[in-house]
Amino acid sequence: MISSSRSRVLCALSASLLLCPVGPGAARAQSPPAASSEFAISSPKGIDEEAFVDIGGVRQWVTIRGQDRGNPVLLIVGGTAVDGPGAVMSPFVRTFLPWERDFTVVQWDPRGAGKTFAEAGKELDPSLSVDRLVGDGLELTDHLRTRLGKRKIVLLGVNFGSTLGVKMALARPDAFSAYVGAGQIVSNRVDRERFGYERLLRLATAAGDQAALADLQISGPAPFREPRDPARVAAFLRAGAKYRPPNPTDQVRQVLSAPHWTVADATGMQRAQALNEEKFGRDWGEHFDFSTLGPRFRVPVFVIQGEDNDTAPTPMAKAWLDRVTAPKKGFAAIPVAGNHAMETHTAAFLAELDRLVRPVAVAADRR
C-alpha cells in the first residue's frame, strides 16, 4: 500500500470483486457453523463462542476463539482494509488459526462496522465517535475479563484501532497486561501520504523507473487532497503499483467461508467503511490531535508491524515508541511486509507476539 488514501481506493476496487455474482440467493447463504468445519476448536480446554453482546445499549458482534482458556486473552481492535474507522478483522478467521494455540483471540465488530453494522440495519449510530468507541471498547474489556476470568488482557490496535487502543490503555491501565500497536498511526494523513510519496520517489529513482517518475510528477505529493483530481490519483496509483508491499491473496475466500458470515454481511462491510469515512473518518485522519496518544503509559507498550508499512509508516511508529515511557517496551519490524503484515506474514507476526508480548501477559495472569 502506498498511502492511507490509496488503501481506501484499492479497498473500493476490491469491493467490486467481492460483489461479483456468486449465484441466485447467495445473499441469503450462510457459512457453515464453526463446529462442523475446519474452524472447529477441538481441544477440551478450548473456547469457541460468537454472539451479539449488548455493549453501550447496542448489539455488537464478538467472537472468542482459542485452544486453551488458560492462555492470555488478545483483543483485536480495528482492521487493515482502510486506515480509518469501519474496518474489522473478524471475518479473517483462517488467518488467526495459528494464533489460537498461544492466545485466546477476541474479535470485535464495533458499532458502525462489520456484522454489528449489518445487525443495525446498515445504518450508523448517531452517537458514533472516537470517544463513543473507546467507551464501548472498555465496556467490552470488562465483559471479557469477567467472562474469561482474567485480571487483565492484551490489547492489539490496528490502524484506526490503534487510536482507540492507545486511548483505552491510557484510560484503564488496570485492565490491560500490554498494549500492542500493529499499524500504529501517530500522525495525520497529510504527513503519512507525504511519506508514501517520498518513499515511492526514492524507489523509482533508485530503479531508474522513468515511467513511475513521470507519473509522480503528475500526481504531486498530495494527490488525494480535495478537490480531488482523478488524473492525479490515477498517476499516483500507476506509479506505486510495482512497489506495493504484499497484499493478502485470499481475502474474498476468507470472508465468504468465515463461520457465521453471510454474503450480505460481507458486502455491508464496504458500505460501513464509506459511511464511517463520511461521518468522521476524514475528520479523525486530518484533524485528530495525535500528540494526545501518550507519552506516559502505565502498561507495557509494543509495536509490531511490517517494515514497509506506509499506511501507518513504520519509522513514524518507531519514533513515537521511542518517545513513550512505559514499564516495558518492544519493537519489531517484519521484513518485506506492509500494512497487511498480520495476514501476509502471520507466522512471523505470531513469533514476535510470542517473543515480546506473551511472557508479559502470562506473568500478569499469575500475579
Contacts in CASP RR format, 6 or more apart in sequence:
PFRMAT RR
TARGET T0000
AUTHOR 0000-0000-0000
METHOD contacts of the structure
MODEL  1
MISSSRSRVLCALSASLLLCPVGPGAARAQSPPAASSEFAISSPKGIDEE
AFVDIGGVRQWVTIRGQDRGNPVLLIVGGTAVDGPGAVMSPFVRTFLPWE
RDFTVVQWDPRGAGKTFAEAGKELDPSLSVDRLVGDGLELTDHLRTRLGK
RKIVLLGVNFGSTLGVKMALARPDAFSAYVGAGQIVSNRVDRERFGYERL
LRLATAAGDQAALADLQISGPAPFREPRDPARVAAFLRAGAKYRPPNPTD
QVRQVLSAPHWTVADATGMQRAQALNEEKFGRDWGEHFDFSTLGPRFRVP
VFVIQGEDNDTAPTPMAKAWLDRVTAPKKGFAAIPVAGNHAMETHTAAFL
AELDRLVRPVAVAADRR
1 7 0 8 1.000
1 10 0 8 1.000
1 244 0 8 1.000
1 245 0 8 1.000
1 247 0 8 1.000
1 309 0 8 1.000
1 310 0 8 1.000
1 311 0 8 1.000
1 338 0 8 1.000
1 339 0 8 1.000
1 340 0 8 1.000
2 196 0 8 1.000
2 199 0 8 1.000
2 200 0 8 1.000
2 236 0 8 1.000
2 237 0 8 1.000
2 240 0 8 1.000
2 243 0 8 1.000
2 244 0 8 1.000
2 310 0 8 1.000
3 189 0 8 1.000
3 192 0 8 1.000
3 193 0 8 1.000
3 195 0 8 1.000
3 196 0 8 1.000
3 197 0 8 1.000
3 224 0 8 1.000
3 236 0 8 1.000
3 310 0 8 1.000
3 311 0 8 1.000
4 82 0 8 1.000
4 83 0 8 1.000
4 84 0 8 1.000
4 189 0 8 1.000
4 192 0 8 1.000
4 193 0 8 1.000
4 285 0 8 1.000
4 311 0 8 1.000
4 312 0 8 1.000
5 189 0 8 1.000
5 193 0 8 1.000
5 223 0 8 1.000
5 224 0 8 1.000
6 224 0 8 1.000
6 236 0 8 1.000
6 237 0 8 1.000
7 81 0 8 1.000
7 82 0 8 1.000
7 83 0 8 1.000
7 311 0 8 1.000
7 339 0 8 1.000
8 82 0 8 1.000
8 83 0 8 1.000
8 273 0 8 1.000
8 277 0 8 1.000
9 233 0 8 1.000
9 237 0 8 1.000
11 81 0 8 1.000
11 82 0 8 1.000
11 270 0 8 1.000
11 273 0 8 1.000
12 270 0 8 1.000
12 274 0 8 1.000
14 251 0 8 1.000
14 252 0 8 1.000
15 267 0 8 1.000
15 270 0 8 1.000
17 252 0 8 1.000
18 252 0 8 1.000
18 255 0 8 1.000
18 266 0 8 1.000
18 267 0 8 1.000
18 270 0 8 1.000
19 267 0 8 1.000
19 270 0 8 1.000
22 256 0 8 1.000
22 263 0 8 1.000
26 263 0 8 1.000
27 262 0 8 1.000
27 263 0 8 1.000
27 264 0 8 1.000
27 267 0 8 1.000
28 262 0 8 1.000
28 264 0 8 1.000
29 262 0 8 1.000
29 263 0 8 1.000
30 260 0 8 1.000
30 261 0 8 1.000
30 262 0 8 1.000
31 37 0 8 1.000
31 256 0 8 1.000
31 257 0 8 1.000
31 258 0 8 1.000
31 259 0 8 1.000
31 260 0 8 1.000
31 261 0 8 1.000
31 262 0 8 1.000
32 259 0 8 1.000
33 259 0 8 1.000
33 260 0 8 1.000
34 40 0 8 1.000
34 41 0 8 1.000
34 48 0 8 1.000
34 50 0 8 1.000
34 65 0 8 1.000
34 93 0 8 1.000
34 259 0 8 1.000
34 260 0 8 1.000
35 48 0 8 1.000
37 259 0 8 1.000
38 94 0 8 1.000
39 48 0 8 1.000
39 93 0 8 1.000
39 94 0 8 1.000
39 97 0 8 1.000
39 259 0 8 1.000
40 48 0 8 1.000
41 47 0 8 1.000
41 48 0 8 1.000
41 65 0 8 1.000
41 66 0 8 1.000
41 67 0 8 1.000
41 100 0 8 1.000
43 66 0 8 1.000
43 67 0 8 1.000
43 68 0 8 1.000
45 67 0 8 1.000
45 68 0 8 1.000
45 69 0 8 1.000
45 70 0 8 1.000
46 66 0 8 1.000
46 67 0 8 1.000
46 68 0 8 1.000
46 69 0 8 1.000
47 64 0 8 1.000
47 65 0 8 1.000
47 66 0 8 1.000
47 69 0 8 1.000
47 104 0 8 1.000
47 148 0 8 1.000
48 64 0 8 1.000
48 65 0 8 1.000
48 66 0 8 1.000
49 63 0 8 1.000
49 64 0 8 1.000
49 65 0 8 1.000
50 61 0 8 1.000
50 62 0 8 1.000
50 63 0 8 1.000
50 64 0 8 1.000
50 259 0 8 1.000
50 260 0 8 1.000
51 61 0 8 1.000
51 62 0 8 1.000
52 59 0 8 1.000
52 60 0 8 1.000
52 61 0 8 1.000
52 62 0 8 1.000
52 115 0 8 1.000
52 116 0 8 1.000
52 119 0 8 1.000
53 59 0 8 1.000
53 60 0 8 1.000
53 61 0 8 1.000
53 62 0 8 1.000
53 140 0 8 1.000
53 143 0 8 1.000
54 60 0 8 1.000
55 111 0 8 1.000
55 136 0 8 1.000
55 137 0 8 1.000
55 139 0 8 1.000
55 140 0 8 1.000
55 143 0 8 1.000
56 135 0 8 1.000
56 136 0 8 1.000
56 139 0 8 1.000
58 111 0 8 1.000
58 116 0 8 1.000
58 120 0 8 1.000
58 125 0 8 1.000
58 136 0 8 1.000
59 116 0 8 1.000
59 119 0 8 1.000
59 120 0 8 1.000
60 108 0 8 1.000
60 109 0 8 1.000
60 110 0 8 1.000
60 111 0 8 1.000
60 116 0 8 1.000
60 136 0 8 1.000
60 140 0 8 1.000
61 90 0 8 1.000
61 108 0 8 1.000
61 109 0 8 1.000
61 114 0 8 1.000
61 115 0 8 1.000
61 116 0 8 1.000
61 119 0 8 1.000
62 106 0 8 1.000
62 107 0 8 1.000
62 108 0 8 1.000
62 109 0 8 1.000
62 140 0 8 1.000
63 90 0 8 1.000
63 93 0 8 1.000
63 106 0 8 1.000
63 107 0 8 1.000
64 104 0 8 1.000
64 105 0 8 1.000
64 106 0 8 1.000
64 144 0 8 1.000
64 147 0 8 1.000
64 148 0 8 1.000
65 93 0 8 1.000
65 96 0 8 1.000
65 100 0 8 1.000
65 104 0 8 1.000
65 105 0 8 1.000
66 100 0 8 1.000
66 101 0 8 1.000
66 103 0 8 1.000
66 104 0 8 1.000
66 105 0 8 1.000
67 100 0 8 1.000
67 101 0 8 1.000
68 101 0 8 1.000
68 104 0 8 1.000
69 104 0 8 1.000
69 148 0 8 1.000
70 104 0 8 1.000
70 365 0 8 1.000
71 102 0 8 1.000
71 103 0 8 1.000
71 104 0 8 1.000
72 102 0 8 1.000
72 103 0 8 1.000
72 104 0 8 1.000
72 150 0 8 1.000
72 153 0 8 1.000
72 154 0 8 1.000
72 177 0 8 1.000
72 357 0 8 1.000
72 358 0 8 1.000
72 361 0 8 1.000
72 362 0 8 1.000
72 364 0 8 1.000
72 365 0 8 1.000
73 103 0 8 1.000
73 104 0 8 1.000
73 106 0 8 1.000
73 144 0 8 1.000
73 148 0 8 1.000
73 150 0 8 1.000
73 153 0 8 1.000
73 154 0 8 1.000
74 99 0 8 1.000
74 103 0 8 1.000
74 104 0 8 1.000
74 105 0 8 1.000
74 106 0 8 1.000
74 153 0 8 1.000
74 154 0 8 1.000
74 156 0 8 1.000
74 353 0 8 1.000
75 106 0 8 1.000
75 108 0 8 1.000
75 140 0 8 1.000
75 141 0 8 1.000
75 144 0 8 1.000
75 153 0 8 1.000
75 154 0 8 1.000
75 155 0 8 1.000
75 156 0 8 1.000
76 89 0 8 1.000
76 105 0 8 1.000
76 106 0 8 1.000
76 107 0 8 1.000
76 108 0 8 1.000
76 156 0 8 1.000
76 157 0 8 1.000
76 158 0 8 1.000
77 108 0 8 1.000
77 110 0 8 1.000
77 137 0 8 1.000
77 155 0 8 1.000
77 156 0 8 1.000
77 157 0 8 1.000
77 158 0 8 1.000
77 161 0 8 1.000
77 164 0 8 1.000
77 165 0 8 1.000
77 168 0 8 1.000
78 86 0 8 1.000
78 87 0 8 1.000
78 88 0 8 1.000
78 89 0 8 1.000
78 110 0 8 1.000
78 157 0 8 1.000
78 158 0 8 1.000
78 159 0 8 1.000
78 160 0 8 1.000
78 161 0 8 1.000
78 164 0 8 1.000
79 87 0 8 1.000
79 88 0 8 1.000
79 89 0 8 1.000
79 158 0 8 1.000
79 159 0 8 1.000
79 160 0 8 1.000
79 161 0 8 1.000
80 87 0 8 1.000
80 89 0 8 1.000
80 158 0 8 1.000
80 159 0 8 1.000
80 311 0 8 1.000
80 339 0 8 1.000
80 340 0 8 1.000
80 342 0 8 1.000
80 343 0 8 1.000
81 87 0 8 1.000
81 269 0 8 1.000
81 273 0 8 1.000
82 159 0 8 1.000
82 160 0 8 1.000
82 273 0 8 1.000
82 277 0 8 1.000
83 159 0 8 1.000
83 160 0 8 1.000
83 185 0 8 1.000
83 189 0 8 1.000
83 192 0 8 1.000
83 285 0 8 1.000
83 311 0 8 1.000
83 312 0 8 1.000
84 159 0 8 1.000
84 160 0 8 1.000
84 273 0 8 1.000
84 276 0 8 1.000
84 277 0 8 1.000
84 281 0 8 1.000
84 284 0 8 1.000
84 285 0 8 1.000
85 112 0 8 1.000
85 113 0 8 1.000
85 128 0 8 1.000
85 133 0 8 1.000
85 160 0 8 1.000
85 273 0 8 1.000
85 276 0 8 1.000
85 277 0 8 1.000
85 280 0 8 1.000
85 281 0 8 1.000
85 284 0 8 1.000
86 110 0 8 1.000
86 112 0 8 1.000
86 113 0 8 1.000
86 114 0 8 1.000
86 117 0 8 1.000
86 160 0 8 1.000
86 269 0 8 1.000
86 272 0 8 1.000
86 273 0 8 1.000
86 276 0 8 1.000
87 113 0 8 1.000
87 158 0 8 1.000
87 159 0 8 1.000
87 160 0 8 1.000
87 269 0 8 1.000
87 273 0 8 1.000
88 107 0 8 1.000
88 108 0 8 1.000
88 109 0 8 1.000
88 110 0 8 1.000
88 113 0 8 1.000
88 114 0 8 1.000
88 269 0 8 1.000
89 95 0 8 1.000
89 96 0 8 1.000
89 107 0 8 1.000
89 158 0 8 1.000
89 342 0 8 1.000
90 107 0 8 1.000
90 108 0 8 1.000
90 109 0 8 1.000
90 114 0 8 1.000
90 115 0 8 1.000
90 258 0 8 1.000
91 114 0 8 1.000
91 254 0 8 1.000
91 255 0 8 1.000
91 258 0 8 1.000
91 261 0 8 1.000
91 265 0 8 1.000
91 266 0 8 1.000
91 269 0 8 1.000
92 251 0 8 1.000
92 254 0 8 1.000
92 255 0 8 1.000
92 258 0 8 1.000
92 343 0 8 1.000
93 254 0 8 1.000
93 258 0 8 1.000
93 259 0 8 1.000
94 250 0 8 1.000
94 254 0 8 1.000
94 257 0 8 1.000
94 258 0 8 1.000
95 248 0 8 1.000
95 254 0 8 1.000
95 342 0 8 1.000
95 343 0 8 1.000
95 346 0 8 1.000
96 105 0 8 1.000
96 107 0 8 1.000
96 346 0 8 1.000
98 346 0 8 1.000
98 347 0 8 1.000
98 350 0 8 1.000
99 105 0 8 1.000
99 346 0 8 1.000
99 350 0 8 1.000
99 353 0 8 1.000
102 350 0 8 1.000
102 353 0 8 1.000
102 354 0 8 1.000
102 358 0 8 1.000
103 154 0 8 1.000
103 353 0 8 1.000
103 358 0 8 1.000
104 148 0 8 1.000
106 144 0 8 1.000
106 153 0 8 1.000
108 137 0 8 1.000
108 140 0 8 1.000
109 115 0 8 1.000
109 116 0 8 1.000
109 117 0 8 1.000
110 116 0 8 1.000
110 133 0 8 1.000
110 136 0 8 1.000
110 137 0 8 1.000
111 117 0 8 1.000
111 120 0 8 1.000
111 124 0 8 1.000
111 125 0 8 1.000
111 128 0 8 1.000
111 132 0 8 1.000
111 133 0 8 1.000
111 136 0 8 1.000
112 120 0 8 1.000
112 124 0 8 1.000
112 125 0 8 1.000
112 128 0 8 1.000
112 272 0 8 1.000
112 275 0 8 1.000
112 276 0 8 1.000
113 269 0 8 1.000
113 272 0 8 1.000
113 273 0 8 1.000
113 276 0 8 1.000
114 265 0 8 1.000
114 268 0 8 1.000
114 269 0 8 1.000
114 272 0 8 1.000
115 260 0 8 1.000
115 261 0 8 1.000
115 265 0 8 1.000
117 124 0 8 1.000
117 268 0 8 1.000
117 269 0 8 1.000
117 271 0 8 1.000
117 272 0 8 1.000
118 264 0 8 1.000
118 265 0 8 1.000
118 268 0 8 1.000
122 268 0 8 1.000
122 271 0 8 1.000
122 272 0 8 1.000
124 272 0 8 1.000
124 275 0 8 1.000
124 276 0 8 1.000
124 279 0 8 1.000
125 132 0 8 1.000
128 276 0 8 1.000
128 279 0 8 1.000
128 280 0 8 1.000
129 280 0 8 1.000
130 163 0 8 1.000
130 164 0 8 1.000
130 167 0 8 1.000
130 280 0 8 1.000
130 284 0 8 1.000
130 288 0 8 1.000
133 164 0 8 1.000
134 164 0 8 1.000
134 165 0 8 1.000
134 167 0 8 1.000
134 168 0 8 1.000
134 171 0 8 1.000
135 168 0 8 1.000
137 164 0 8 1.000
137 168 0 8 1.000
138 168 0 8 1.000
138 171 0 8 1.000
138 172 0 8 1.000
138 175 0 8 1.000
141 153 0 8 1.000
141 155 0 8 1.000
141 168 0 8 1.000
141 172 0 8 1.000
141 175 0 8 1.000
141 176 0 8 1.000
142 175 0 8 1.000
144 150 0 8 1.000
144 153 0 8 1.000
145 151 0 8 1.000
145 152 0 8 1.000
145 153 0 8 1.000
145 175 0 8 1.000
150 365 0 8 1.000
151 364 0 8 1.000
151 365 0 8 1.000
151 367 0 8 1.000
152 174 0 8 1.000
152 175 0 8 1.000
152 176 0 8 1.000
152 177 0 8 1.000
152 361 0 8 1.000
152 364 0 8 1.000
152 365 0 8 1.000
153 175 0 8 1.000
153 176 0 8 1.000
153 177 0 8 1.000
153 361 0 8 1.000
154 176 0 8 1.000
154 177 0 8 1.000
154 178 0 8 1.000
154 179 0 8 1.000
154 180 0 8 1.000
154 357 0 8 1.000
154 361 0 8 1.000
155 165 0 8 1.000
155 168 0 8 1.000
155 169 0 8 1.000
155 176 0 8 1.000
155 178 0 8 1.000
155 179 0 8 1.000
155 180 0 8 1.000
156 180 0 8 1.000
156 181 0 8 1.000
156 182 0 8 1.000
157 164 0 8 1.000
157 165 0 8 1.000
157 166 0 8 1.000
157 179 0 8 1.000
157 180 0 8 1.000
157 181 0 8 1.000
157 182 0 8 1.000
157 183 0 8 1.000
157 184 0 8 1.000
158 181 0 8 1.000
158 182 0 8 1.000
158 183 0 8 1.000
158 342 0 8 1.000
159 183 0 8 1.000
159 185 0 8 1.000
159 311 0 8 1.000
159 312 0 8 1.000
159 339 0 8 1.000
160 185 0 8 1.000
160 281 0 8 1.000
160 284 0 8 1.000
162 181 0 8 1.000
162 182 0 8 1.000
162 183 0 8 1.000
162 184 0 8 1.000
162 185 0 8 1.000
162 312 0 8 1.000
163 185 0 8 1.000
163 284 0 8 1.000
163 288 0 8 1.000
163 290 0 8 1.000
163 293 0 8 1.000
165 179 0 8 1.000
166 179 0 8 1.000
166 293 0 8 1.000
166 294 0 8 1.000
167 292 0 8 1.000
167 293 0 8 1.000
168 175 0 8 1.000
168 176 0 8 1.000
169 176 0 8 1.000
169 179 0 8 1.000
169 297 0 8 1.000
169 299 0 8 1.000
169 301 0 8 1.000
170 293 0 8 1.000
170 294 0 8 1.000
170 297 0 8 1.000
173 297 0 8 1.000
173 298 0 8 1.000
173 299 0 8 1.000
176 299 0 8 1.000
177 299 0 8 1.000
177 300 0 8 1.000
177 360 0 8 1.000
177 361 0 8 1.000
177 363 0 8 1.000
177 364 0 8 1.000
177 365 0 8 1.000
178 299 0 8 1.000
178 300 0 8 1.000
178 301 0 8 1.000
178 302 0 8 1.000
178 328 0 8 1.000
178 357 0 8 1.000
178 360 0 8 1.000
178 361 0 8 1.000
178 364 0 8 1.000
179 297 0 8 1.000
179 299 0 8 1.000
179 300 0 8 1.000
179 301 0 8 1.000
179 302 0 8 1.000
180 301 0 8 1.000
180 302 0 8 1.000
180 303 0 8 1.000
180 304 0 8 1.000
180 353 0 8 1.000
180 357 0 8 1.000
181 302 0 8 1.000
181 303 0 8 1.000
181 304 0 8 1.000
181 305 0 8 1.000
181 317 0 8 1.000
182 303 0 8 1.000
182 304 0 8 1.000
182 305 0 8 1.000
182 341 0 8 1.000
182 342 0 8 1.000
182 349 0 8 1.000
183 303 0 8 1.000
183 305 0 8 1.000
183 306 0 8 1.000
183 309 0 8 1.000
183 311 0 8 1.000
183 312 0 8 1.000
183 317 0 8 1.000
183 339 0 8 1.000
184 303 0 8 1.000
184 305 0 8 1.000
184 312 0 8 1.000
184 317 0 8 1.000
184 320 0 8 1.000
184 321 0 8 1.000
185 192 0 8 1.000
185 290 0 8 1.000
185 311 0 8 1.000
185 312 0 8 1.000
185 317 0 8 1.000
186 290 0 8 1.000
186 293 0 8 1.000
186 312 0 8 1.000
186 316 0 8 1.000
186 317 0 8 1.000
186 319 0 8 1.000
186 320 0 8 1.000
187 290 0 8 1.000
187 313 0 8 1.000
187 316 0 8 1.000
188 285 0 8 1.000
188 286 0 8 1.000
188 287 0 8 1.000
188 288 0 8 1.000
188 290 0 8 1.000
189 224 0 8 1.000
189 285 0 8 1.000
189 286 0 8 1.000
190 222 0 8 1.000
190 225 0 8 1.000
190 286 0 8 1.000
191 316 0 8 1.000
192 310 0 8 1.000
192 311 0 8 1.000
192 312 0 8 1.000
192 313 0 8 1.000
192 316 0 8 1.000
193 221 0 8 1.000
193 222 0 8 1.000
193 224 0 8 1.000
194 221 0 8 1.000
194 222 0 8 1.000
195 310 0 8 1.000
195 313 0 8 1.000
195 315 0 8 1.000
195 316 0 8 1.000
196 310 0 8 1.000
196 313 0 8 1.000
197 216 0 8 1.000
197 219 0 8 1.000
197 220 0 8 1.000
197 221 0 8 1.000
197 222 0 8 1.000
197 236 0 8 1.000
198 221 0 8 1.000
199 243 0 8 1.000
199 310 0 8 1.000
200 212 0 8 1.000
200 216 0 8 1.000
200 239 0 8 1.000
200 240 0 8 1.000
200 243 0 8 1.000
201 213 0 8 1.000
201 216 0 8 1.000
203 209 0 8 1.000
203 243 0 8 1.000
204 212 0 8 1.000
204 213 0 8 1.000
204 216 0 8 1.000
204 239 0 8 1.000
204 243 0 8 1.000
205 213 0 8 1.000
209 242 0 8 1.000
211 238 0 8 1.000
211 239 0 8 1.000
212 238 0 8 1.000
212 239 0 8 1.000
212 240 0 8 1.000
212 242 0 8 1.000
212 243 0 8 1.000
213 239 0 8 1.000
215 235 0 8 1.000
215 236 0 8 1.000
215 238 0 8 1.000
215 239 0 8 1.000
216 235 0 8 1.000
216 236 0 8 1.000
216 239 0 8 1.000
218 231 0 8 1.000
218 232 0 8 1.000
218 235 0 8 1.000
219 232 0 8 1.000
219 233 0 8 1.000
219 235 0 8 1.000
219 236 0 8 1.000
219 239 0 8 1.000
220 232 0 8 1.000
220 236 0 8 1.000
223 229 0 8 1.000
223 232 0 8 1.000
223 233 0 8 1.000
223 235 0 8 1.000
223 236 0 8 1.000
224 233 0 8 1.000
224 236 0 8 1.000
245 306 0 8 1.000
245 308 0 8 1.000
245 309 0 8 1.000
245 310 0 8 1.000
245 336 0 8 1.000
245 337 0 8 1.000
245 338 0 8 1.000
245 339 0 8 1.000
245 340 0 8 1.000
245 344 0 8 1.000
246 336 0 8 1.000
246 337 0 8 1.000
246 338 0 8 1.000
246 340 0 8 1.000
246 344 0 8 1.000
246 345 0 8 1.000
247 340 0 8 1.000
247 344 0 8 1.000
248 254 0 8 1.000
248 340 0 8 1.000
248 343 0 8 1.000
248 344 0 8 1.000
251 343 0 8 1.000
255 261 0 8 1.000
255 266 0 8 1.000
255 269 0 8 1.000
256 263 0 8 1.000
256 266 0 8 1.000
293 320 0 8 1.000
294 324 0 8 1.000
295 323 0 8 1.000
295 324 0 8 1.000
295 325 0 8 1.000
296 324 0 8 1.000
296 325 0 8 1.000
296 326 0 8 1.000
297 324 0 8 1.000
297 325 0 8 1.000
297 326 0 8 1.000
297 327 0 8 1.000
298 326 0 8 1.000
298 327 0 8 1.000
299 326 0 8 1.000
299 327 0 8 1.000
300 326 0 8 1.000
300 327 0 8 1.000
300 328 0 8 1.000
300 329 0 8 1.000
300 357 0 8 1.000
300 360 0 8 1.000
301 321 0 8 1.000
301 324 0 8 1.000
301 326 0 8 1.000
301 328 0 8 1.000
301 329 0 8 1.000
301 330 0 8 1.000
302 329 0 8 1.000
302 330 0 8 1.000
302 331 0 8 1.000
302 332 0 8 1.000
302 356 0 8 1.000
302 357 0 8 1.000
303 317 0 8 1.000
303 318 0 8 1.000
303 320 0 8 1.000
303 321 0 8 1.000
303 330 0 8 1.000
303 331 0 8 1.000
303 332 0 8 1.000
304 331 0 8 1.000
304 332 0 8 1.000
304 334 0 8 1.000
304 341 0 8 1.000
304 349 0 8 1.000
304 352 0 8 1.000
304 353 0 8 1.000
304 356 0 8 1.000
305 312 0 8 1.000
305 314 0 8 1.000
305 317 0 8 1.000
305 332 0 8 1.000
305 333 0 8 1.000
305 334 0 8 1.000
305 337 0 8 1.000
305 338 0 8 1.000
305 339 0 8 1.000
305 341 0 8 1.000
306 314 0 8 1.000
306 333 0 8 1.000
306 334 0 8 1.000
306 335 0 8 1.000
306 337 0 8 1.000
306 338 0 8 1.000
306 339 0 8 1.000
306 341 0 8 1.000
306 345 0 8 1.000
307 314 0 8 1.000
307 333 0 8 1.000
307 334 0 8 1.000
307 335 0 8 1.000
307 336 0 8 1.000
307 337 0 8 1.000
307 338 0 8 1.000
308 314 0 8 1.000
308 336 0 8 1.000
308 337 0 8 1.000
308 338 0 8 1.000
309 317 0 8 1.000
309 337 0 8 1.000
309 338 0 8 1.000
309 339 0 8 1.000
309 341 0 8 1.000
310 338 0 8 1.000
310 339 0 8 1.000
311 338 0 8 1.000
311 339 0 8 1.000
312 339 0 8 1.000
314 333 0 8 1.000
318 331 0 8 1.000
318 333 0 8 1.000
321 329 0 8 1.000
321 330 0 8 1.000
321 331 0 8 1.000
328 360 0 8 1.000
330 356 0 8 1.000
332 352 0 8 1.000
332 355 0 8 1.000
332 356 0 8 1.000
334 341 0 8 1.000
334 345 0 8 1.000
334 348 0 8 1.000
334 349 0 8 1.000
334 352 0 8 1.000
336 345 0 8 1.000
337 344 0 8 1.000
337 345 0 8 1.000
337 348 0 8 1.000
338 344 0 8 1.000
341 348 0 8 1.000
341 349 0 8 1.000
342 349 0 8 1.000
END
